Amino acid sequence: MGSTVDLNRYDADHRGWVAESVRRIQAEANRSADTNLIAVPLPAEWNIDLYLKDESTHPTGSLKHRLARSLFLYGLCNGWIRRDAPVIEASSGSTAVSEAYFAKLIGVGFIAVMAESTSRQKIDLIEREGGDCHLVADPSRVYEVAQQLAAETGGHYMDQFTFAERATDWRGNNNIAESIFAQLSLERFPEPEWIVATAGTGGTSATMARYLAYTGRRTGVCVADPENSAFFPGWRDRDASTRTDVGSRIEGIGRQRVEPSFLPTAIDRMMVVPDAATIAALRQLEATTGRRVGGSTGTGLWAAYRICAEMLHEGRSGSVVALLCDSGDRYLDKYYSDEWVAGEGLDPAPYAAQLADFFRTGVLAD
């Protein structure tokens, strides 16, 4: 008769630390107000309403605050994050800022692996939150280097690009989609024709699409993609192995590979937005509203304007929602710098002229 085999790894101190860490993160969410839904001025006679969900008002200043909170809760509850080892992330900037904030909140170290081209403003923000930055020359190697650092330090590689779509509770719990619909409930068009997202991990568009299906909405999800991104050709060709040779110039969105968190079957539409059009859109928004926004917002805004033009041409009224992902103050040395724009060979002037025509005639050319 065999004997009982019993291996007990219960650690009361660790369990107590996890409970306290989760409490701190949940308390942070409880004291953080929801983000605003801002109306973008359009000609009244169009009978179309355009909104920006302003995620820049989170404590760490971007849409990635929601993702980082979800990833930390996911990692803690899975037993992956431990108090004596750092959290490591491959990030183009904003996710790292937010993850550094939550790492400091629960008392663990944080290392961000990012491309050397990341804006100085973002690096400063990460370091201000107590994180360390590990810069690499080749953006396509950030995943590999992050995994190596995790192995060397005994830390946890957060891997936002794999876990973004599964860490967020897409059924509700005040996710971004649920928040948008709650805020639209008293508007004249409470169910938008389209929600426009952009993709870095794909987690936000996945959350949007799943929530819409789960709650029986007819709203479409459009993902606006920058130049040099693998997401659009991968979606168009139904090929998850798609790669591109050059990285995106729009920080935070567009990847050289189709990330695991990108769910192409959940997306209704994709639109490639020229980088010069992105810059024209974000500068036009600042000129007309005084709001300075980041590059990913400009990409989504251009796509939203295109959709509004289509609705007007087809004689349809309704609403459209896009995301204000972060503040343009993080990109003063890039998208708001004429020197940087010229150095990249970009000319936003023709697109600025198209936007002027759009607001005058309602037509936005291809």
N, C-alpha and C positions, 0 to 999 in steps of 0.2 A: 504494500500500500504506500503510495507516494505521499510526501509531506507537502504542506502548503508553502508556496513561494510568495513572499510578501516583500515588495520593495516600496518603501514609503519615502517620498520626496517632499512631503508637506513642509512648508517653511512659513511659520506663523509671522515672522518679521516681514518677509516679502509680501505675504498676503495683506498685512496691515498697511504696508507702503503702497501697494496697488490701490487699496480702498481709499487711502488718503489722496493719492494722485488723481483718481477718478473724481473724487469729491471736489478737488480744486478746479478741475476742468469743467465740471458741470456747474460749479458756482460761477465761474467766469462767463459761461454761456448765459446763466440766469441774470447776471447783472449787465449784460450787453444788450442794448436796444436793437431792434430790427433795423435793417437798412432801408433807406428811402426809395420810393418809386417817383422819379422825376419826369414831368411832362416836358417833352421837347417841342418848342413852338413850330407849328406848321400852319399854312394858310387855312383859316377857318372854313372857307368854302369847299375845301377838299373833303371835309367830314371824315377825316382819318386822324386817329390819335396815336402818337408815338411816345413811348416811355423808355427811360433808362433806369435799370435797377442799380442803384449806386452802392456798390460793394466797397468803395473806398473809405466808407465811414466805420468799418470794423476797426478794432483796436490796433491791428497791424496793417491796416490801410489797403486791403485788397480782398478780392473774391477768395483767395487761397486761405484766408482765415478759417472759413467753414471747413475746407478740406483738411487743413492741418489738425483742427480739433477732432474731426472724425478719425483721421489716421492715428492720432495718439490714443484715443479711446479704443480703437480696434487693436492696436499693438499691445496696449496694457492688458486688455481683456483676453487676448490670445497668449499672454505670457511671454511676449517677445521683447518687451522693453523692461530693462532692469536698472535699478538705481545705481549700480556700480559700473555701468558701461554706457558709452555715448550712443546717441542716435545719429545716423548718417543718412544724408539724402543727396540724390542727384537732382539738381534744380537749376533753372535759369534765373532764379532770383526771388520772386514773390513767395513761392511756397517755402523757400528756405527762411525768409524773414519770419513768416508765421510759425514755422516749426521751431525756430530758435526761441521764439516767444513762449511756446508751450513747453519746450525743454527746460527753460529757465523756471517756468511756473512749477514744475514738478521736481526740479533739482537734479537734472541729468545734463551731461555735456551734449554738444551738438556740433557737427561738422557738415558744411555744405560743399558739395563738389559741383563746380560750375565752370562754364566756359570763360576764358580770359576776356571775352568781349562783353561780359555782363557789365551793366552800367555801374559807375562808381557809387552812385547814390544808393543802389541796392546793396552793394557790398558794405557800405557804411551802416545801413539799417540792420543787416545781419549781425555785424560786429557789435552794434549798440545793444542788441538783444542778448549778447553774450555768446554768440556763435562764432565758430572759426570758419574761414573760407579756404578751400583748397581749389586752386584754379588750374585748369587744363587747357592746352592749346587747341586740341581737337574736340569740338563739342560732341562728336559721336562716341567719345570714350568716357563720358561722365558716368555711365552705368557701370562700366567695367572697373573704373577707379573707385567708385563708391563701394562696390562689392569687395574690392581688395582692402580698402580701409576698414571695412566692417570685420573682415577676417583677421586683420592685423591687430585690431584693438579689442576684439571680442564684443563689438557693439552690434546694434541692430540697424540693418539697411532698410529704411522705411519703404523705399521703392514705390513712390506715388504713381508711377506710370503703370504699375500692375494693379495696385490696390485701390486706386481712386474710386472706381465704379462700384466696388463691393463694400467699401468702408462706410459710405453714406447711406443713411436710411431713406430710400427713395419713396417709401410708402407715405411718409409724413414727417412727424417730429420736427416741424418748422424747417424743413429743407428749403432751398431757394425757390423751387417751383411752388410749393405750398404757400410760401410767403407772398409770391407775386400774385397768386389768385386771391388771397385774402385781401391784399391791398387794392386789387382791381374791383372788388365786389360792389362798390358804390359808384363806379365809373359808368359812363353811358354804353361802353362796349366792354363788359366785364370778362368776356372770353375772347382773348386775342386771336386774330387770324394766324399769326406766327410769333414764335419766340426765336430770336436769333442768338446763338451762342458761338463761341470760338473754342478751339480745342488745343490744349497743351497735353493733358493726359487723356481727355475724352470723358472724364468723370462727370463734369457738369452737364454736358449734353445727354449723357446716359441717365442721369438723375431726372432731368427734365422730361425726356421721352418716356421713361418708365412711369413717372408720376402721372403724366397725361393719359397714358393707356390705362393705368390702374384706376383713375378717377373718371374715366369715360369721356374725356375731352376730345374735341375735334381739332384743337389747335395743332398746327404743324411745327416741327422743329427744323430750323435751318442752321447749318454749321458753316460759318464764314471762315475760309482758310487763306493764309498768306501765300506768297510765292515760295517756292522751294520746299513745300511741305509734302510729305508722303500721304497725308490723310485723304485728300481729294482723289488723287489717282488710285489709291487703294480702294476707296469707296466706289469710284466709278467702275473699276475693273473687277471688283469683288476679289481683290488679291491682297491678303494680309501680309504678304512677303515684300510688298513694295518698299523700295528704298530710294532716297534721293542723294545726290552727290554733294549738295551745298545746303548749309543750314539756313533756317529762317532768320530774316533781319528784324522780325517783329518779336520782341522778347516775350516769352511766356506761352506763345502759341506756335503751331507748325512744328512738326518733328521730321527728322530724316528717316524715321521708320514708323510704321503703324503701331501705336502703342497698345498693349494688351487691354487697357481700360477703355479704348475707343470701341463703341458698339455700333458698327455700320448698319446693322439690320434695324436698329431703333430710330435711325435718322431719316427724315423725309426728303431733305434737300441739302445740297452743298453748293457753295459759291466761292470761286477763287477771286480774291480781291487783290489787285495790284498794290504793291507796297507804297507807290506814290499816291494812290487813291486813299490809302489808309492815312497817310500824313495830311493830305488835303482835308479829309473828314475831321480829324481831330483838331486841326487848326481852325477849321470853319466853326466847330462847336465852341472853341474858346472865344472866337471873335463875336459870336452871336449870343452866347450865354455867360461868358466869363469863366466857364469851367474848363480847366486844363486836365486832360485825361491821357491815359497811356495808349500805347500802340494797339493792343488787342481791342480796346474800345473803339478805336478808329476803324479797325477792320470790320467789326460787327456793325458799326453805325453805317458804314457805306452799304453793306448788304441790306440793312433795314431800310435805308433810303430807296434802294432799288426795289424792294418789295412794296413800299408805299407808292412808288411811281407805277408799278404794275396794277395795284389796286385802283388807283385813280384812273388809269387808262381803261380798265375793265368796268368802271362805274361802281365799284364796291366800296362801301364804307366799313369801318371797323378799327381795330387797334393792333399795334405791333409793339413788342417789347424786345429790347436789346439790353446788354449788360454793360455797365460802367465798371470795369474790372479793377482799376486802380488809378491813382492820381498821376497826372503828367509830370509832377514835380520829380518823379523818379527818373525821368528821361530828358532832362534839360540839355544834356550833352549829346542827345541823339535826335529824336523826332522834332524837337523844338530848336535845334541847332542847324542853321542854314549851311554851315561849314560841313557838318556830318552828312547832311542830306546830299549836298553836291558831291562829296567824296564818295558816296555810295552810287553815284550816277543816277540819282532819282530826280525827277522833275514833277513836282506836284501841281504846277501851274495849270496844265490842261484839265486836270481833275477838279481843281478849284473853280475853273470856268464852268465845267459841267454842273457843279453844285449850285453855282449862281443861276444857271439856266433852270435847274430843277426847281428851285424855290420860286422862280418867276413863272415857269410854264408847267411844272409838274412832270416834266420829261427828264429822265436820267439815261443818257445813251450808254450803250455797251462800251 
